[in-house]
């Protein structure tokens, strides 16, 4: 796929990632009850389409069509599942990826990101990266658990505020806070700019390095 097309696909994915939680929270607060599940279905379908276009294969197109059919079938048969499941499943899956990378013989996820910036990691940076991988695993697991508890016990507005606003603020706080701490704690090493760190996270192929 031409590089220009990939840039547009990345921009579409970024726009989707920003618009989805805000639209969902607005719908929960102000729209009719059936709209939040519809927004989740539409956002997930858009994400699947972007992935299929990026893959550019017949198999990906067939799989995308099947996934979209499942999404809209779920929307008809069990809209509450479509509403409450995504934040639990997404954060649980991401937390599992971070946690699994801490097993013996594996490379911690943050070490993968850091190696794109520093190459072979010095021992102190490697220890720090491993510790931060633990933090990310615990944070993502906590977000998934809290999302599940709020879905079961709290008003919809409270659940939405946490899932669509607070959880993203928690993730941004850990990401930015760790970056600032690392620049101060390890000031004797060169450090990339924050935009460069974000680019490294985007281009890291975690599954190829597992």
C-alpha positions as CSV (number, residue, x, y, z in Angstrom):
1,X,0.0,0.0,0.0
2,X,1.4,3.5,-0.9
3,X,2.7,5.4,2.1
4,X,0.2,8.2,1.4
5,X,-2.7,5.8,1.8
6,X,-1.2,4.5,5.1
7,X,-1.0,8.1,6.4
8,X,-4.7,8.7,5.6
9,X,-5.6,5.4,7.3
10,X,-3.7,6.3,10.4
11,X,-5.4,9.6,10.5
12,X,-8.8,8.0,10.1
13,X,-8.0,5.6,13.0
14,X,-6.8,8.5,15.2
15,X,-10.0,10.5,14.4
16,X,-12.1,7.4,15.2
17,X,-10.2,6.8,18.5
18,X,-10.9,10.4,19.6
19,X,-14.5,10.7,18.3
20,X,-15.7,7.4,19.7
21,X,-15.6,8.0,23.5
22,X,-16.8,11.6,23.2
23,X,-19.7,10.6,21.0
24,X,-20.6,7.7,23.2
25,X,-20.5,9.8,26.4
26,X,-22.7,12.5,24.7
27,X,-25.2,9.9,23.5
28,X,-25.5,8.4,27.0
29,X,-26.1,11.9,28.5
30,X,-28.4,13.4,25.9
31,X,-29.6,10.9,23.3
32,X,-32.3,8.2,23.2
33,X,-31.4,4.9,25.1
34,X,-30.8,2.9,22.0
35,X,-28.1,5.3,20.6
36,X,-25.1,4.4,22.8
37,X,-25.0,0.8,21.6
38,X,-25.5,2.0,18.0
39,X,-22.5,4.2,18.3
40,X,-20.4,1.4,19.7
41,X,-21.4,-0.8,16.8
42,X,-20.7,1.9,14.2
43,X,-17.3,2.7,15.7
44,X,-16.3,-1.0,15.9
45,X,-17.4,-1.5,12.3
46,X,-15.4,1.5,11.2
47,X,-12.3,0.2,12.9
48,X,-12.8,-3.2,11.3
49,X,-13.1,-1.5,7.9
50,X,-9.9,0.5,8.4
51,X,-8.1,-2.7,9.3
52,X,-9.4,-4.5,6.3
53,X,-8.4,-1.7,3.9
54,X,-4.9,-1.6,5.5
55,X,-4.6,-5.4,5.1
56,X,-5.7,-5.2,1.5
57,X,-6.4,-8.9,1.1
58,X,-9.5,-10.9,0.2
59,X,-9.3,-12.8,3.4
60,X,-9.3,-9.6,5.5
61,X,-12.3,-8.4,3.5
62,X,-14.2,-11.6,4.2
63,X,-13.3,-11.6,7.9
64,X,-14.3,-7.9,8.2
65,X,-17.7,-8.6,6.6
66,X,-18.2,-11.5,9.1
67,X,-17.2,-9.3,12.1
68,X,-19.5,-6.5,11.0
69,X,-22.4,-8.9,10.6
70,X,-21.7,-10.2,14.1
71,X,-21.6,-6.7,15.4
72,X,-24.9,-5.7,14.0
73,X,-26.5,-9.0,15.0
74,X,-25.4,-8.3,18.6
75,X,-26.8,-4.8,18.3
76,X,-30.2,-6.3,17.5
77,X,-30.2,-9.2,19.9
78,X,-28.2,-7.9,22.9
79,X,-27.5,-4.1,22.7
80,X,-26.5,-3.9,26.4
81,X,-23.7,-6.4,25.8
82,X,-22.4,-4.3,22.9
83,X,-22.5,-1.3,25.1
84,X,-20.8,-2.6,28.3
85,X,-18.4,-5.3,26.9
86,X,-15.9,-3.2,24.8
87,X,-14.1,-1.3,27.6
88,X,-13.8,-4.4,29.7
89,X,-12.6,-6.6,26.9
90,X,-10.2,-4.1,25.3
91,X,-8.5,-3.2,28.6
92,X,-8.3,-6.8,29.7
93,X,-6.7,-7.8,26.4
94,X,-4.2,-5.0,26.5
95,X,-3.4,-5.7,30.2
96,X,-2.9,-9.3,29.4
97,X,-0.4,-8.4,26.6
98,X,1.6,-6.3,29.0
99,X,1.5,-8.9,31.8
100,X,2.4,-11.8,29.5
101,X,5.5,-9.9,28.3
102,X,6.8,-10.0,31.9
103,X,7.1,-13.8,31.9
104,X,10.6,-15.3,31.9
105,X,12.1,-15.4,28.5
106,X,9.9,-12.6,27.1
107,X,10.7,-9.0,26.4
108,X,8.6,-6.5,28.5
109,X,6.5,-4.3,26.3
110,X,8.1,-1.0,27.5
111,X,11.5,-2.5,26.8
112,X,10.4,-2.9,23.2
113,X,9.4,0.7,23.0
114,X,12.5,1.9,24.7
115,X,14.8,-0.1,22.5
116,X,13.5,1.8,19.5
117,X,14.8,5.0,21.2
118,X,18.0,3.8,22.8
119,X,18.9,0.6,21.0
120,X,20.4,-2.0,23.4
121,X,19.1,-0.9,26.8
122,X,21.6,-0.2,29.7
123,X,20.8,-2.2,32.8
124,X,19.2,0.7,34.8
125,X,16.9,1.6,31.9
126,X,15.9,-2.0,31.3
127,X,14.9,-2.3,35.0
128,X,12.9,0.9,34.8
129,X,11.2,-0.3,31.6
130,X,10.3,-3.6,33.2
131,X,8.8,-1.8,36.2
132,X,6.7,0.5,34.0
133,X,5.4,-2.5,32.1
134,X,4.1,-3.7,35.5
135,X,2.4,-0.3,36.0
136,X,0.7,-0.5,32.6
137,X,-0.5,-4.0,33.2
138,X,-2.0,-3.1,36.6
139,X,-3.5,0.1,35.3
140,X,-5.2,-1.5,32.3
141,X,-6.5,-4.4,34.5
142,X,-7.8,-1.9,37.0
143,X,-9.7,0.1,34.3
144,X,-11.3,-3.1,33.0
145,X,-12.4,-4.2,36.5
146,X,-13.7,-0.8,37.5
147,X,-15.6,-0.6,34.1
148,X,-17.2,-4.0,34.9
149,X,-18.2,-3.0,38.4
150,X,-19.6,0.4,37.4
151,X,-21.6,-1.3,34.6
152,X,-23.2,-3.6,37.2
153,X,-23.6,-1.2,40.2
154,X,-23.5,2.4,39.1
155,X,-25.8,4.7,37.1
156,X,-25.1,4.8,33.3
157,X,-23.8,8.4,33.5
158,X,-21.2,7.4,36.1
159,X,-20.1,4.4,34.1
160,X,-19.8,6.6,30.9
161,X,-17.9,9.3,32.7
162,X,-15.3,6.8,33.9
163,X,-15.1,4.8,30.7
164,X,-15.1,7.6,28.2
165,X,-13.3,10.4,30.1
166,X,-11.6,9.3,33.4
167,X,-9.9,6.2,32.0
168,X,-8.4,8.1,29.1
169,X,-7.1,10.7,31.5
170,X,-5.5,8.0,33.7
171,X,-3.8,6.5,30.7
172,X,-2.5,10.0,29.5
173,X,-1.3,10.8,33.0
174,X,0.7,7.6,33.3
175,X,2.2,8.0,29.8
176,X,3.1,11.7,30.3
177,X,4.2,11.3,33.9
178,X,6.5,8.4,33.1
179,X,8.1,10.4,30.3
180,X,8.8,13.4,32.5
181,X,10.1,11.2,35.4
182,X,12.4,9.3,33.0
183,X,13.9,12.5,31.6
184,X,14.7,13.7,35.1
185,X,15.7,10.3,36.7
186,X,17.9,9.3,33.7
187,X,19.0,12.7,32.5
188,X,22.5,11.3,31.7
189,X,20.9,9.5,28.7
190,X,19.6,11.2,25.6
191,X,15.9,11.1,25.3
192,X,13.6,11.5,22.3
193,X,10.9,14.2,22.2
194,X,7.4,13.2,23.4
195,X,6.0,13.1,19.8
196,X,8.9,10.8,18.8
197,X,8.1,8.5,21.7
198,X,4.5,8.4,20.5
199,X,5.7,7.5,17.0
200,X,7.8,4.7,18.4
201,X,4.8,3.3,20.2
202,X,2.8,3.4,17.0
203,X,5.4,1.7,14.9
204,X,6.5,-1.0,17.4
205,X,5.5,-4.4,16.1
206,X,4.9,-6.1,19.4
207,X,3.6,-9.4,18.0
208,X,6.6,-9.8,15.7
209,X,8.9,-9.5,18.7
210,X,7.1,-11.9,21.1
